[in-house]
Amino acid sequence: MKPAGLLAALALAQAADAQVVARLHAEPAEVGVGEVCRLVLEVEHPEGATVRLPAADPLPDDSWVLAEARRVERPWPDRTVATWKCLPLEAGEHRLPTIRVDVGDASGMKTIDAEAGTLRVRPALAEGEDAPRPMRGFRPAPPVSAGSRARWLLAGLLLALVAVVGALAWRRAQRKAAPVAEPTPLDRLAEIGRLAAEDEKGPRRAVYALSRLLRGTVDRWLAQDRAALVDAEWVARVEADDRVPLGARRAVAKTLRDSERIKYALGSPTRFALEEMLADARGALEALAATPPPPPAPVPAPAQEAAA
């Protein structure tokens, strides 16, 4: 290589070395024991260079606590900044540790030691103290003027008004949220009586509703579902069931038989016939309401278990 080329290469290498600078300092430079500070590592390097940092955190010794792990950012193309948050637990002048940084660019990989600064940690006790200082008491209350008293009184009245309005709204919400009791069979019977007086089709609709009410009430009372049976089959089952009170059995059977010609022969009940059916139904429902329901009927065993 010619001397001129050698000198140019040496100059470029020295310029590249001069461009790589690393410094480690603390922000702020003075804190108290247990206060958070930041350790800041700034690396100046050629644009596009690769910066490698040690995996270990730069804590001087075991008297330091790491509050936040390392964060690395590159605010400019030629600068890399790494920060750590930590808490020193011992007072004194602390020399920050030396960090070795690897920087690689087109000229190769370089290893440099960051210039380490110092951190001064103030003790928790002042000079000459041997015990923690007592806690400060409460400050005296500031003098209250007439205008301040009026404002406090107005604020108290507004708070009281808000509390009263809130209590009234809560009570109203509680009343609205109260569950509505399910109507009893006798309540539904009274509604059927009102349905019959609505129009000319009311009596026929009342007979259909009365039939459903009686069958459903008896089935719930017996804890048996016989909704698939026609009226004649259903009446035959109930008349033979000794668990149902005798008066209720007779009244239910008579009402359902009388309703057949209305439901299936397109007849219309007279006012007197409908009143009689409603009276019979009332007697049957009152008898069921006054009698405790029987225990559920036993479930028949499967054929295989019966054979065994």
VOGU-3710 file (C-alpha; in Angstrom, 3 decimals, decimal comma):
1> mkpagllaal> 0,000/0,000/0,000  1,250/3,436/-0,830  2,158/5,712/2,088  -0,634/8,102/1,228  -3,214/5,300/1,295  -1,804/3,937/4,577  -2,016/7,341/6,181  -5,613/7,777/5,003  -6,613/4,376/6,428  -4,967/5,195/9,764
11> alaqaadaqv> -6,769/8,525/9,855  -10,121/6,863/9,167  -9,507/4,250/11,886  -8,579/6,934/14,405  -11,693/8,929/13,456  -13,869/5,835/13,904  -12,309/5,147/17,317  -12,845/8,740/18,328  -16,501/8,475/17,445  -17,198/5,652/19,949
21> varlhaepae> -17,703/7,096/23,440  -19,655/5,584/26,381  -20,588/7,249/29,671  -22,541/5,965/32,700  -24,042/8,506/35,109  -26,902/8,769/37,624  -29,963/11,014/37,382  -30,144/12,799/39,742  -26,604/12,743/40,965  -27,735/12,890/44,633
31> vgvgevcrlv> -30,662/11,037/46,255  -31,724/9,904/49,709  -31,618/6,347/50,998  -34,452/4,345/49,371  -35,199/7,004/46,733  -35,451/6,010/43,072  -32,734/7,089/40,684  -31,889/6,299/37,081  -28,613/4,900/35,822  -28,120/6,227/32,285
41> levehpegat> -25,629/4,735/29,817  -25,043/6,870/26,715  -23,059/5,425/23,814  -21,964/7,674/20,911  -21,054/5,667/17,803  -20,990/5,891/14,005  -24,377/5,834/12,318  -25,672/2,308/11,733  -23,315/0,719/14,244  -24,401/-2,263/16,364
51> vrlpaadplp> -24,206/-1,830/20,154  -24,044/-4,814/22,482  -24,504/-4,403/26,254  -23,700/-6,890/29,033  -26,609/-9,084/30,143  -26,061/-8,257/33,841  -27,611/-5,124/35,359  -25,041/-2,487/36,448  -25,762/-2,539/40,209  -22,700/-1,695/42,307
61> ddswvlaear> -23,412/-4,285/45,041  -26,178/-6,066/46,998  -27,175/-2,848/48,733  -28,956/-1,732/45,560  -32,434/-2,846/44,472  -33,487/-2,901/40,827  -36,833/-1,102/40,405  -37,150/-1,316/36,616  -35,286/-3,510/34,137  -33,113/-2,119/31,376
71> rverpwpdrt> -34,735/-0,039/28,651  -32,806/0,669/25,448  -33,664/3,332/22,891  -31,873/5,082/20,050  -32,950/8,749/20,030  -30,499/9,563/17,176  -28,809/7,371/14,549  -25,424/7,887/16,197  -26,484/7,485/19,862  -27,789/4,532/21,940
81> vatwkclple> -29,181/5,147/25,452  -29,821/2,443/28,070  -31,518/3,211/31,418  -32,151/1,326/34,656  -34,244/2,400/37,653  -32,863/1,390/41,046  -32,951/2,216/44,761  -29,753/2,603/46,818  -30,173/1,369/50,392  -26,872/2,535/51,901
91> agehrlptir> -25,688/6,101/52,310  -22,358/7,328/50,993  -20,474/8,194/47,832  -20,951/5,335/45,372  -18,766/4,869/42,344  -20,854/3,465/39,512  -19,614/0,182/38,026  -17,636/-0,070/34,824  -19,656/-1,353/31,884  -17,970/-2,915/28,877
101> vdvgdasgmk> -19,731/-2,103/25,589  -19,183/-3,802/22,199  -19,720/-1,575/19,150  -19,529/-2,980/15,630  -19,539/-1,147/12,300  -18,001/-1,499/8,846  -14,511/-1,242/10,299  -15,068/-4,167/12,709  -15,997/-4,763/16,374  -14,642/-2,479/19,105
111> tidaeagtlr> -14,858/-2,972/22,875  -14,753/0,041/25,159  -15,303/0,683/28,887  -17,896/3,285/29,749  -16,751/6,233/31,820  -18,379/5,667/35,226  -19,685/8,545/37,297  -20,622/8,672/40,984  -23,852/8,877/42,989  -24,118/10,500/46,400
121> vrpalaeged> -26,716/8,900/48,696  -27,848/10,977/51,662  -28,443/9,113/54,945  -31,926/8,924/56,419  -30,673/10,518/59,700  -29,147/13,927/59,914  -25,677/14,419/61,382  -25,728/13,772/65,143  -29,065/11,871/65,096  -29,208/8,271/66,331
131> aprpmrgfrp> -32,948/7,589/65,949  -35,687/8,484/63,473  -37,330/11,867/63,979  -40,892/11,804/65,365  -43,751/12,193/62,950  -44,996/15,669/62,332  -48,336/16,554/63,882  -51,307/18,012/62,086  -51,138/21,586/60,994  -53,498/23,978/62,726
141> appvsagsra> -56,725/24,561/60,853  -56,827/27,818/58,897  -59,155/30,492/60,205  -62,666/30,197/58,768  -64,266/33,391/57,520  -67,993/34,104/57,337  -67,935/33,567/53,557  -66,228/30,184/53,979  -68,792/29,110/56,580  -71,591/30,028/54,181
151> rwllagllla> -69,982/28,010/51,399  -69,512/24,997/53,676  -73,127/25,264/54,825  -74,351/25,407/51,233  -72,200/22,403/50,319  -73,613/20,468/53,289  -77,179/21,270/52,242  -76,469/20,134/48,687  -74,984/16,869/49,946  -78,019/16,277/52,156
161> lvavvgalaw> -80,338/16,957/49,202  -78,412/14,517/47,029  -78,604/11,871/49,771  -82,386/12,305/50,124  -82,952/12,127/46,360  -80,746/9,030/46,161  -82,639/7,328/48,994  -85,995/8,055/47,337  -84,741/6,724/43,995  -83,425/3,592/45,689
171> rraqrkaapv> -86,725/2,936/47,450  -88,635/3,427/44,210  -86,291/1,020/42,419  -86,765/-1,527/45,202  -90,536/-1,283/44,866  -90,325/-1,734/41,110  -87,962/-4,665/41,466  -90,211/-6,503/43,949  -91,237/-9,852/42,410  -94,857/-10,130/41,324
181> aeptpldrla> -96,635/-13,066/42,961  -97,825/-15,726/40,513  -101,631/-15,776/40,286  -103,310/-18,711/42,038  -105,766/-21,049/40,243  -108,642/-19,177/41,938  -107,239/-15,877/40,577  -107,189/-17,369/37,089  -110,762/-18,614/37,536  -111,894/-15,073/38,342
191> eigrlaaede> -110,114/-13,838/35,207  -111,957/-16,490/33,144  -115,242/-15,183/34,528  -114,329/-11,681/33,348  -113,303/-13,079/29,948  -116,756/-14,609/29,431  -118,429/-11,180/29,565  -116,196/-9,494/26,974  -118,076/-10,265/23,737  -120,248/-12,877/22,092
201> kgprravyal> -117,298/-15,287/21,701  -116,323/-14,819/25,327  -118,327/-17,793/26,719  -116,696/-20,275/24,314  -113,235/-18,945/25,047  -114,033/-19,157/28,756  -114,947/-22,855/28,447  -111,630/-23,644/26,702  -109,683/-21,690/29,329  -111,621/-23,367/32,157
211> srllrgtvdr> -110,795/-26,829/30,792  -107,073/-26,019/30,593  -107,117/-24,533/34,095  -108,721/-27,576/35,727  -106,523/-30,114/33,962  -103,329/-28,171/34,634  -104,157/-27,595/38,313  -104,945/-31,265/38,962  -101,801/-32,430/37,105  -99,571/-30,044/39,113
221> wlaqdraalv> -101,273/-31,132/42,339  -100,544/-34,796/41,502  -97,071/-33,972/40,065  -98,009/-35,856/36,884  -98,052/-34,680/33,281  -101,132/-35,941/31,430  -101,363/-33,164/28,847  -101,162/-35,675/25,954  -104,454/-37,358/26,955  -107,784/-36,324/25,462
231> daewvarvea> -110,433/-35,083/27,883  -112,267/-38,444/28,105  -109,074/-40,388/28,927  -107,958/-37,754/31,370  -111,314/-37,767/33,212  -111,225/-41,583/33,432  -107,763/-41,486/35,036  -108,737/-38,820/37,566  -112,051/-40,452/38,548  -110,132/-43,619/39,411
241> ddrvplgarr> -107,445/-41,820/41,397  -108,264/-41,989/45,131  -105,612/-39,383/45,928  -107,798/-36,617/44,517  -110,538/-35,444/46,957  -113,929/-36,950/46,056  -115,678/-33,587/45,665  -112,947/-32,307/43,386  -113,035/-35,462/41,282  -116,764/-35,214/40,708
251> avaktlrdse> -116,768/-31,476/39,974  -113,829/-31,687/37,554  -115,296/-34,687/35,715  -118,743/-33,030/35,386  -117,246/-29,748/34,123  -115,063/-31,419/31,497  -117,912/-33,625/30,249  -120,207/-30,603/29,973  -117,512/-28,749/28,019  -117,240/-31,483/25,333
261> rikyalgspt> -120,339/-30,396/23,418  -119,115/-26,805/23,478  -115,509/-27,538/22,481  -116,186/-30,208/19,858  -119,818/-29,623/18,709  -119,368/-25,861/18,221  -122,078/-25,154/20,783  -122,262/-22,050/22,942  -123,027/-22,281/26,663  -125,957/-20,373/28,115
271> rfaleemlad> -125,294/-17,872/30,833  -126,788/-20,206/33,460  -124,771/-23,215/32,201  -121,523/-21,218/32,271  -122,242/-19,929/35,793  -122,823/-23,523/36,942  -119,556/-24,691/35,366  -117,664/-21,830/37,013  -119,235/-22,661/40,380  -118,298/-26,367/40,065
281> argalealaa> -114,755/-25,395/39,074  -114,474/-23,073/42,082  -115,516/-25,889/44,433  -112,930/-28,239/42,909  -110,106/-25,677/43,095  -110,925/-24,756/46,697  -110,906/-28,465/47,654  -107,457/-28,940/46,064  -106,116/-25,776/47,737  -107,267/-27,000/51,162
291> tpppppapvp> -105,771/-30,507/50,759  -102,008/-31,173/50,928  -100,761/-32,742/47,682  -99,860/-36,438/47,851  -96,275/-37,678/47,567  -95,114/-38,313/44,000  -96,046/-41,698/42,583  -93,126/-44,172/42,471  -91,395/-44,510/39,128  -91,832/-48,056/37,728
301> apaqeaaa> -88,620/-50,032/37,474  -87,243/-50,852/33,991  -88,217/-54,192/32,505  -84,692/-55,660/32,943  -84,566/-54,847/36,650  -88,096/-56,227/37,139  -87,099/-59,477/35,408  -83,989/-59,721/37,615
//
